[in-house]
Structure formats: structure tokens, C-alpha cells
Amino acid sequence: MSIENRKWEHIEYAINPLSQGPLTTLLEYVIMIHQAYNEISIDEIDLSIEFLGYRLKAPIIISGMTGGFEGAFNINKKLAEVAEKYGLAIGVGSQRAMIIKPELSYTYRIVRDIAHNIPVIANIGIAQLSTFSYEVIEKVVEAIEADALAIHLNLLQELIQPEGDRSFRGGIELLKKIVEKIDIPIIIKEVGNGLSREVAERFYGVGIRIFDVAGAGGTNWVTIEILRGGEKYGKVGEAFKTWGIPTAASIVEVSSIGSDIIVIASGGIRTGIDIAKAIALGADLVGIAQPFLKAVLSNEEKEYIEALLTQLKIAMVLTGAKNIAELKNSSVFIHGTLAQWLCARKLKIRNSNSYISCFAT
């Protein structure tokens, strides 16, 4: 199957409800402590943050989703228009397709052509580092004038995917060389199975300081590849539908390794309350993909983003946080499975106003 057809299939299946879950993010075990009275106006809530040298109007990245086939041009165009209008960061989907077929570059380039005042994030898989030269990686960045390069880790998806890679040797050493040469930040990004503390520490050791956890609980790429591959791959992949680190746990796994890192929470972030909880757990901003994709395909992107931002502002009023820095230290109670995970793994939360129930439930 051609890479263009594969990219289109990924879009079709990503908006299918069957592709979501079945694990949850575990954010349901985070309770924001309700403050029944605050002398705060919702109009004074400041959602802005600094990221990659830009001032974002809200702590949100439209996560990289697509590119590499004709239909991706219009999707990326609409996503870029939303990002530019609302002051959000934006990523593109894996650029492997444009490396193989340079004539497809325009489906990615449209993002930068529209988004002049926000950070744009390039995207390549770690498996491709051994396939392409550093000069090719540079072209990936230059093609969209990227402000950062996301290197995605999708080992499970590749192993289930009919056309996927089977070897991932040497990725760390190759990445180390790229870190030494490239003049923009590199983001290590999972794609739906979460980052552990151990993996984050390995990449931290070679100079990475931005991590996108992309935990379990949102779009399930194992399910998507099973839907694509049919019965043969279903027999193998079915066992892995519940594999991964839920997003809430992964946020703390990664944020616990140091105070000098930026943590992007993605994987099942669906509402403004999810954003508030993720930031209170230790994230600096969040990444959202599938809901934006659904919104632009149904021409409801304005309604979606405005509802999302309003939800976040209301949650901040109700926790007494006027800005994102205060939200990071808002009082939260963590219980159930998430509390057990954090206690068993002896993970420290950045938020000094967090309360964890370590009793068995």
C-alpha cells in the first residue's frame, strides 16, 4: 500500500469512536479542590505561557496529525488557521512521506505559510534516524521553518503495523549526534502509550529537555492498525490494546526527573478540566489531536476551541488560579489507581499542594 493511502486510512480510523481507549487517562482520579468563593473575574484569567520563544495565548499545542497526501493539505490549512487565530502551537504529522516523495512537501508547508506568529513543530520517527542522513533531517525542519523537531517513539504501533519498522537499534546514539548539530530544540514524543521515568531519563541524559508524554487513554494506534491490517494483525494486536502508561501517570513519571524540563501532556485530553488537571499534575502545556481533527472535518473548530478555553477558565476560577503558574500549584487530591501508581513508583509531584491517598483501595 502507498504511503499516501496509509496516511488517509489513519485519518479515517482516528475519528472512528472504536479507536478511542479502552484504557482511561486516569485523570478521573485527580480531584481539583473546589474553592467555593474567589474574588476573581473570569475576564481576568490569563491563559498565556511562553513556549519556544513565543507567547502563546493558551497552553495548548494542536498535536501533529497528518501530511503526505493530497487531502492533508486542507486539513493542515484549517488546523493552522485555528492555531494562528487563537495563539496555539501546532505540529505536523510524520514527515517521512515528504522525504520519500518531496512533491508532497506542500501538504506540510501550508502550516507555516499560515502560522507566522506561533511555534511550528516538525516531526519524524526515531526509526527513521538510522535511515536518513542528518542533511535530510535538516530539510524536514527547513521545509516548514520549524521552531522545534519532535522525534516520535511509536515502537508498538510500528510492530503491529503491516508496513511498520521492526528494528530500533542505535536511536539514542543517532539522536545524540543530532542534538549536537541542530540549532532548534528537540521534543521526544510518544504516540499513545506513554513515557516512563526510565525512558525520559535516558533521553534527558543526551540533552533532551522537552517531552510529550502522549499517554494511554486517547486514540489507540494499536486498534487503528488492527482495523487496517485485518484478521491477521488482530490476532497479534488484540492483546496490546490495553498496553501503555495512562496519561496522568506518565505526566508525573516524566515531570519527576527534573525541574528544568518542559512536559507536554497529551493522550486523551478532551476538555478544559482535563487541561487543568494535567497542569496541576506537573505538565506545562497540553497537546490535543483527535478532537481538533474531528472539529475541522465537521467545520466546528471555532465552537470546539472556544468551549475548551471557556472550560479551562471556569476551572481556574473554581480553583482560585488567575494564571497558569498559579494553576500549577492549585490544590488537588489524587486517589484510586493513580494514587497507587504514584506511591508504588515513589514518584514526586511538582505541585506542593497535591495530596495523595496512598492507602490501598
N, C-alpha and C positions, 0 to 999 in steps of 0.2 A: 504493500500500500504506500502511496506517495505521502511525503511529509505534510503536504497541504491538506490531503484528506484526513490525516490523523488529527491535525490541528482543529479542523472543523468538527470532527467527532467529539473531541474533548469539550468544545463549547456546547454542543448539543447535550451531552451527558451531564455536564456540570450544572445545568439548570434543571435537570430532572430531579425531583424530590428523592428518588431512590439513591442518589449519590451522596446524600447527607447522613452523617452518623455512621454506625449506630452508637458509638461512644458519645458521651457528652463532654463538654469542655471542663466540667467540674466547677464552673463559675457559680452554679446553683448552691454551692457550699460556702459562698462568700456573702456575708450579710453586711451591707453598709449600715452603720449605726444611724438611725433616723434622728435628726435634731428637730424637734417639734416647733422650735421658733428660732428664726435668724433674722437679723436686721440687714437682709441682703435683697437687692433688687435683681431679678433675672437679667435685666438690661445691663447690669454692671459686670456680669460674669465674663471673664477673659479666657477664651479657649486657646489663645495663641501660644506657640512654642518656637524655639529655634531648632532648626534641623538642616544639616548640610549647607550651612551658610545662608539660609533663607528664613524668613519669619513666616511660618505657616499660620493660617487663621484658625486652624483646629488641629488636634494631634492625630491626624489620620493620613494614612497612605492608601491610595487606590492600588492594591497589590497587582503585580504583573500577572496578566492573564493570557494574552494572546498576541498574535502576529504571525506572519508567514503564510498567509493565504489571502485571497482577494477579499473575502468578507471581513477579515480582521481590520482592514483599513477603516471602515465606517465605525466599527466597534471602538477602536482605539481613538478615533477622532472624537466621538461623543464622550468617552471617558476623559480625554484630555480637556475638553471644553468644561466639563464639570469640575475637574481639578483646578483649572485656571480660574474659573469664576469664584470658587469657594475657598481658594487658597490652600489646597491639599497637595501633598506629594503624590507622585504617580510612578509606577513601574511598568515595564513592558514584559510580555511573555518571553519565554526562552528564545534567544536569537540564533539558535542553531540553524533554523530554517534559512535565514538570510545569509549565513556563512556558506551553506550548501548551494543556495540559489540566490546570488546577490540581487537579482531582479526583484526579489520580494522585500528589499530593504524599505521601500516606501511605506509598507504596512506598519512599520515601526517608527519611521522618521516622522510621520504625521503627528506623533505625540509632542515632539519638540517644536515642530512648526507652529503648534497652537499654544503649548505651555511654555511661555517665555519667562514667567516670574515665579516659578516653583521648581523644586528639585525633580529631576527625571532620573530614574534608576534603570540601568542596563541589566541584562540577565543572561547568564549562561550556566550550564550544569557542570558540576565538578568532574564528571566523567569525561567531559569534552576538553579538559585542560591537557590531557595527555594526547589528544588527537590533533589539536590546533596549536600553531605557534603563537608566541607572545604577540607578534605583529597582527595576527588575526584577532586576538583578543582586543588589541588596541582599536582595530577597525570596528568592533562591536560597540565600543564606548564612543568612538568618534562619530559613528553613524547617527547617533541621536544626541550628541553633545551631552553625554550623561554626567551627572554630578556624583554618582556612586555606581559601583558594579555589584550586583547581587550574584553570588555563586550559590546555586541551589543544590541541596542534598536530597535526592529522591531515590535512594537505593531501593526501597521496597517497590515503588512504582515501576522502576526500570526492570526489576526482577520478575514482576508479574506481566509487564507489557510485552505483547508478542514481538515487537521490534526493539525491545529495550537492551541496554548495555548489561553486560554480565561481569565485568571486571572493573574495580575501582582502585587499583593499586597506584600508589605514588601521588595521590591527590594532595596530601599535605605538603610534600616537598615541592611540587609544582606550584602550589599556591604561595608558598614562601617566596619563591622567585618573583612571582607576580607582585606580591606586596612590596618587595624591594624596588621594583621598577615603576609601578603605576603611580600616578600622581593624584588619584582620587580615592576616597575610602572604599573598602570592600565590605559588603554585608554577607554574612553567612546566613542562609535561609533554608529552612526545611520546607516541605510542601504538604504537610498534613499529618505527620507522625511525631512531631515534637523534637526538641533538642534537650538532651540531658546535660547535667552539670559536667560530666566527664568529657563529652564531645566539645562543649563550649570551652572548657579549659584547654583542650588540645589546640583549638584554633586561636584562642587568646594567646597561647604561647608563641605563635608565629606572627603576632601583631594585629589580629582582628579585634575590633572594639565595637562593632555593631552586629547584633544578632537578631534575626527574625525567627521566632520560635516555631511558628506555623504548626501548632499542636493539633492533636486529635480532637474531634468534636464538630468539625465543619464538613467541608467537601472531602469525600473519601475517594482518593485516586485508585485505591485497590478495586473498589466497586466499579469505578469507571472503566478500568482496564479489563475487568471481568465482563462487563457489558459489551465492550469492544471485541474481546477475544473469543467469546462464546464458551461452550461447554468445556473444552479442553483446558482453558485457563481458569474456569470456575472451579474445577476440581482442586487446583493448587491454591488459588487465591482466596477461596471462601474462608479458609482457616485464618487469614490475616486481616479480615475486615475489622476486627477489634484490636489490632496491634497498634501500639503507639502510646505516647505520653500526652494526656489531656492538656489542653492549652493552659489552664490555670496552674497546673503543677509545673509545666515547662517554664512559665514566666518566672517562678521562684527558683527553679533549677538553675536557670541562666543568670538571673539577676544576683544570685548569691555569690558569684565568682569574683566580683569586684565592683567598686564604686565608680570606676572610670569607663564603664561600658554603657552603650545605648541598647535598650531592649525594646524590640517591636513585638507586640502581641498580636498574633493572627491565628486563624483557625477557629471558625465558628463564632466570630464576633459579629453580632447581628443587631444589637440595639445600643442606644446611648448608655443604658445601665451596664451593659457588658463592657463598654469602653471605660466607664467609671471604675468598675470592679478591677479590670485589668491594670489600670494605672495605680490604683490603691495597692495592688499586689506587688508592684515593682516595675511595671512597664513604663516606658517614656512616651510611647505613642502606639497606635494600633494599625494593623493592616486589614483591609476588608476587600474581598474579591467578589465572590458569588452574588451577594445582594446587589452590588453595583452592576454586574453583568445582567442580572435579571431586570434591573431598573431601566438600563439603556435599551435593552431589547424590547421593552414594553413602553418606551417613551415616558417613563415615570421617574426619571433620575432626579428632577427638581423636588418632587414630593418626597422621595426617599431621603435625600441628603438633608433637607430642611427638617424633616421629622427626627432624623438621627441627631442632629445638632441640638434641637429643642429638648429631646430626651436627656441628652448629656447635661445641658444647662439646668434642667429641673433637678436631676440627681445631685448636681453640685450645690444648688440652693438647699436641698434637703439634708446635705451633709455639712453645710457651713463652709464650703470651699469657694472662694472668689476666683481662683485661678488654678492652673494645673499643678503648680508647686504645692498649693495647699491641699489639692485633691490627693496628691501622693502621700500625704500624712493624715488623711481623714481616718476616723476610727472604723475599723472593720472587725468582724467576728468570723472566724473560719472554723468550720465544724465538719463532721462526717468524713467521707472518703478523702477529701482534700486534706483535712487536718491530719488524718492518719498518715497520708503520704509524706507530708512535710515533716512530721515528727519522726517517722521511721527513717527518713533520709537525712535527718538532722540539718534541715535547711533553714537558713536565716532569711527573714523578710526585711527588705529595706525600710518598710514602714514601721516606725517605732510605736505607732498607735494601733497595731494589729494584736488581736487576741486569738490564740489558737487553742482549741479544745483537743488536748492530746489523750483524752480518755477514750477507751475503746467503745464503739457504738454497735 
